[in-house]
Amino acid sequence: MRPVCANPGPGCRVRTSVKIATFNINGINRRLPNLLAWLQAAKPDVACLQELKAAHADFPRDAIREAGYEAVWQGERSWNGVAILARGREPVPTRRSLPGGPHDDQARYLEAAVDGVLIACLYLPNGNPQPGPKFDYKLAWFERLIIHAAELHATGLPVVLAGDYNVVPTDADIYPSKSWGRNALLQPVVREAFARLLAQGWTDALRTIHPAGPLPSFWDYMRDGFSRDAGLRLDHILLSPDLAGRLTDAGVDRSVRGEQNASDHAPAWASVSNKRARNGRPLAPFPDHDQH
């Protein structure tokens, strides 16, 4: 393993790009082999996970570390749960819950600094059935996110908001269907909230690289959604201006969804250049820790 280093020099090769991914794993211990196989194949530098569905003490830290990743996480027994993994680096947690909900104990939000970039991993509430208390909670949580995101954006720091937003932003983000019309994921007020979030100045990495055509990241287990390619785009990576100017590629690892014992989501990812940006501010270097 190449040494950890803060500045480029002998024995330390700086990565020319940084790959940031988000993956709703839908049960980290049940699908640990799937996760480890994807980490080995895709080698994201940072991976945000949602729906751990594991108590905090049951997070598989040793297996994750053996795969070359350090992690911070916020677990919740049976439901929710989020984690941030960094390849060969130690994420530094800065926040373990979304501000504005002092009595909200659901594990849905986590922030950590990784090599000078603030990574926010989020799992926005599903909101079904709607109308009802679950939908009200979704909207209230979304408003809290919008307020906090504005504060993060105002810092001018490189920030990533990655996760399962449980929002289908437009009709272009779902296969042709009327069966989802009443679903909380597609309601106009939810789409409007997502649009307001973007309007703060965040860049939707996947739609920037792929402005047209289907780009699903979720296929329902019911009605054999994956084999019919009846997918929805729920997993989004939003970049602050500093990182948006460095965006080089993005995509969805949809083959992961077709594996045995797969999550109903596939990983979405974005790559940003580690070169100096137009404003002259370089990212903190990302040393290469690949094993040779």
N, C-alpha and C positions, 0 to 999 in steps of 0.2 A: 504494500500500500504506500502510495506516495505521501510525503509528510504534509501535515496541516501547516499552512503558512499564510501570513497576512499580506505579503507582498511577493510579486513574482521574483524568482531568482533561481540559482542552481538547485536542481532536484524538485522544483515546484513548477508544474505546467498549468497555466491559467486557462480555464475553459473559455472557449470563444463564444459559447452560448449557454444559456441556462434553461432547462426544461422544467416547467411547473405544471403539475397535474392535479386533477381532482377526481375522486373515485368514491362513489357511494358503494361501500363494500357489502352492506346488508348482512351484517353478522361477521365480525372479523375472525372469531375463532372457528366458526363453521366453515368459512371460506379462506382460511389462512393459506392452504396450498395454492389457491388461485391467486391470492395477493402476492405471495412470494415469487410465483412463476412470472407474474406480470412485472414485478420490480426487477427481476433478473433480465427479462427480455427488453423492457422499455427503458430502464435506467433513468427514471426521472430524478432530477436533482432535488426537487421538493415535491412531496405528495400529500395532498389534503384528503383525509378520509372522513366519511360520514356514515351514520348508522352502524356504529361499532356494536351496539346491542350487547354490551358487556359491562359489568361492574368495573370501577376504576382499577381494582386490584387484579382483575382478570385479563388485563391487556397483555398480549404476548410480546413483551418487550425483548426477551432474550432471542426469540426467533427473528424479530425485526432487526435486532442488532447484528445477529449472525449474517443477515442478508446485506449488511453494510450500511444500515440506516440507524440514526438516533431519532428519538421521538419524544414529543410531548403530547399529552392526551387528556381528555376529560370524559370519563366513562359514566355510564348510567345503566343500571341493571335492566335488561330486557328491551330497552328502547334507546333511541337517539345515540349520542356519543360521537365525539369528533376527535381527530388526531392530526398532527402535522409531523411528517417524516422528512428528514434531510439526509442526503447521501454523504456519509463521511463527515458530517458536521453536527454540532449540538444546537438544536433550535433553542432560543432563549425566550421563554414564555413572557408575554407582556400583559395579557388579559385572558381570563378564563370564562368570561360571560359577557353578554351584550349589555351595555349600560341601559338604564332606564327601566329595569324590571327587578327591583330589589327582592321580590317574592317569587321570581321565576327560577325554578331549580332544574329546568330541563337543560341537558347538556347539548347545546346547539351552536355554540360559538367559542372560538379559540383563536388567539393571536400569538405569534411568535416572530422574533427577528432571526433571519437567516442571512448571514453575510451582508448586512446593511440593507436588506429588503424586509419590509414588514409584511408578513403573510397572515391573512385572515381566512380562517376556514369556517364555513358556515353551513348549517343545515336548517333552511327555512321551513316552518311548519307546512304540512300538507294542506290542512284546512278543510278536509272533507269530514262529514257531509256539510254542505252549505245550502241555505244559511244555517247558522247555529253557532254555538260557543267556540267550536274549533276553528271556524272561519274567522270569527272575531279575533281570536288569538293570533291567527296568521296575519291579519291586517295590522294588528297592534305591534306584533314583532317586526313586521316589515317597516313600519314607521320608525321604530327604534333603530333599525339598521340604517335607514336613510339619514337620520340625524347623526349617528355615529360616523357613517361614511363621509358625510360632509366635513366633519371635524378631521378625519384622517386626510381627506383630500386637501384641506387647507394647510396642512403641515408642509406640503411640497415634497414630501419624502416619497421614495419608490414604494408603492403599496400594491398588493394583489388581494382582491376579494374573490375567493374561489370556493365553490361548493355546489351543493344541490339546492337550488333556489326554489324548487317546486313551482316554477313559473314557465309556461310556454309563451314566450314573448309575443309572437305573432302567428298568424295562420300558416306562414311558411315554415314554422318550426314543429309541425305535426302533420302526419300523413292525412290524406283526404278522408274525413270522417265527421259524422254528426253525433256519434255516440258519446263524445266527450263534452258536449255543449254545456251541460250543467256542472261539470267538474270544477272544483275550486282552482285548479291549475290554469284554467283558461278564462276566468272571469274578467270582465273589462276593468274592474277596479284594481285587480292584481296586476294586470298588464300595465295599467297606468302608473302604478307604484314602481314597477321595474323601469319604465320609461323615465320617471322622475329621478331615479337613482342614476341612470346613464347620463341624464342632463346635467348632473353635477360636474361632468367632465371625465367620466370613466369610459374606457374603451372595451367593448365586447370583443375579446380576442378572436374567438372562433368565427364570428360573423364578419370580422374585418378581413380575415384570410379567405373565408368562404362566403361571399356576400349573397350567393344565390344557391338554391337547391336544398334538398333535405340534409340535415345534419343531426340526426337523432343520437341521443345518449342513453335513452331508456326505452325498454320494450317490456310491456306487461307480461307476466307469466300467464295470465288468463288469455284464452282464445289464441294461444300460440303466437303471440305478437312478434317474436323475433323471426320465426320462419316466414311470416307474412310481411316482414319489414314494416310493421305497423308501429313506428317509433315516434317518440317525442323528444324534443330538446329541452332538458331540465337542468343540465349541469353547465354552469357558466364560469368563465374566468374573466374578471374585470380588472383592467390595468390602469394605474394612475398615469398622468401624462408623461412622466419621466420614462416609464417602462413602455408605454404605448409607442413611443418613438423608436424603440429598439425591437419591436415585435417582428419576428422573421418567419414564423410558421405556427400552425395550430391544427388540431385535428381530434378525432375520436378513435380510440383503439377498439373498434366495434367487434373484432374477432374475439375479444375477451368475453363478450356476452354469449357467444356460441359454445363456450367450453362447458364441460360437465360440472354441475354444482355451481354454476355461475350466478353472480348477482344479477338483478334485473336492470342494473346500470352498467355501462361501459365507461372506462376512464376517458376523460377529456383532458387535453393538454395544450400548452402554448410554450413556444420557445422565444426567448429574448436575447438579443446580442449583448455580449459583455464589453463591446467596444464603446469608446467615448461617444456620448450623445451629442446632438447638435448644440445643446446649450453648454457644452464643455464639461459637464459633470459626469465622471465615470462612475459606474457601479463599483461597489467593493468587489475585489477579485474573488472568483470562485475557483479555488484550486481543484485540480483533478485528482480524485481519490480512487480511480479504478485500480483493481488489483491486476498485477501482471505476473 
